[in-house]
Amino acid sequence: MRLSRLVLLLFLAAQFWDGVFTWVAVDAHGVSAEGNVFLAACMALAGPTPTLLAAKLGAAAGGVLLYAYGVHGILAGLTLLYAVTAIGPWLAHYSVL
């Protein structure tokens, strides 16, 4: 039970930090800094803040649902995938600056 809570916490932290990193990049470089075409289009229409809030809250809700339904292995896999494909590139980008 403790490990699954840690996985959920890591998943939620990854969502939060990806949102922060994305917001900073979009603020500095414009909507083109967002790699997801759908989110970039939404940012162009509604702005970066509401788009990122909706996307990150939706992802967080999905993670909480996976945790609540006891699908901890999938949540762990998604957390690892997210750390490698979303957080890792931002950390590499900001470490160069």
LINSUL-V446128 format. One record per backbone hydrogen bond with DSSP energy under -0.5 kcal/mol. NH is the residue of the N-H (numbers start at 1). CO is the residue of the C=O. Records with the same first field share a line. If there is no record, write none. Layout:
BEGIN
NH: CO + CO
END
This chain:
BEGIN
5: 1
6: 2
7: 3
8: 4
9: 5
10: 6
11: 7
12: 8
13: 9
14: 10
15: 11
16: 12
17: 13
18: 14
19: 15
20: 16
21: 17
22: 18
23: 19
24: 20
25: 21
26: 22
27: 23
28: 24
29: 25
30: 26
33: 30
34: 31
37: 35
40: 36
41: 37
42: 38
43: 39
44: 40
45: 41
46: 42
47: 42 + 43
51: 47
52: 48
53: 49
54: 50
55: 51
56: 52
57: 53
58: 54
59: 55
60: 56
61: 57
62: 58
63: 59
64: 60
65: 61
66: 62
67: 63
68: 64
69: 65
70: 67
71: 66
72: 70
75: 71
76: 72
77: 73
78: 74
79: 75
80: 76
81: 77
82: 78
83: 79
84: 80
85: 81
86: 82
87: 82
88: 83
90: 86
91: 87
92: 88
93: 89
94: 90
95: 91
96: 92 + 93
97: 93
END
